[in-house]
Amino acid sequence: MDTLTKSEKFWNRIKNYFDQEERKDELLHIKIIEKTKDYLKFSENV
């Protein structure tokens, strides 16, 4: 019996590709997060 939703199936299929792409730009993501901390509070939800 298959109980996964369409969304779960989709993310299961592309998770490895997505992880590889994220790793390529990891330093850039870290810089973006650090800069964002200057403008947003931890309690804010965006």
Kinemage of the C-alpha trace (Angstrom):
@kinemage 1
@onewidth
@group {chain A} dominant
@subgroup {mainchain}
@vectorlist {calphas} color= white
{ca met a 1} P 0.000 0.000 0.000
{ca asp a 2} L 1.426 3.354 -1.087
{ca thr a 3} L 0.655 6.039 1.494
{ca leu a 4} L 2.931 8.812 0.229
{ca thr a 5} L 1.377 11.975 -1.118
{ca lys a 6} L 2.297 13.379 -4.519
{ca ser a 7} L 4.402 16.006 -2.800
{ca glu a 8} L 6.308 13.424 -0.768
{ca lys a 9} L 6.961 11.338 -3.872
{ca phe a 10} L 8.227 14.392 -5.723
{ca trp a 11} L 10.658 15.415 -2.978
{ca asn a 12} L 11.854 11.845 -2.548
{ca arg a 13} L 12.718 11.753 -6.261
{ca ile a 14} L 14.661 15.011 -6.363
{ca lys a 15} L 16.226 15.158 -2.901
{ca asn a 16} L 19.670 13.970 -4.020
{ca tyr a 17} L 19.829 16.477 -6.871
{ca phe a 18} L 18.618 19.258 -4.594
{ca asp a 19} L 21.253 18.406 -1.970
{ca gln a 20} L 24.037 18.449 -4.565
{ca glu a 21} L 22.966 21.856 -5.860
{ca glu a 22} L 22.786 23.282 -2.354
{ca arg a 23} L 26.276 22.050 -1.507
{ca lys a 24} L 27.742 23.801 -4.536
{ca asp a 25} L 26.590 27.160 -3.195
{ca glu a 26} L 26.954 26.473 0.495
{ca leu a 27} L 29.299 29.391 1.200
{ca leu a 28} L 26.990 31.772 -0.623
{ca his a 29} L 24.022 30.528 1.413
{ca ile a 30} L 25.940 31.064 4.634
{ca lys a 31} L 26.759 34.643 3.616
{ca ile a 32} L 23.120 35.332 2.729
{ca ile a 33} L 21.933 33.976 6.069
{ca glu a 34} L 24.472 36.062 7.959
{ca lys a 35} L 23.425 39.234 6.127
{ca thr a 36} L 19.750 38.466 6.690
{ca lys a 37} L 20.319 38.286 10.436
{ca asp a 38} L 20.980 42.037 10.374
{ca tyr a 39} L 17.474 42.709 9.061
{ca leu a 40} L 15.280 40.073 10.655
{ca lys a 41} L 14.612 39.016 14.196
{ca phe a 42} L 14.550 35.381 15.192
{ca ser a 43} L 10.898 35.706 16.158
{ca glu a 44} L 9.882 36.865 12.651
{ca asn a 45} L 8.409 34.348 10.297
{ca val a 46} L 8.932 34.988 6.585
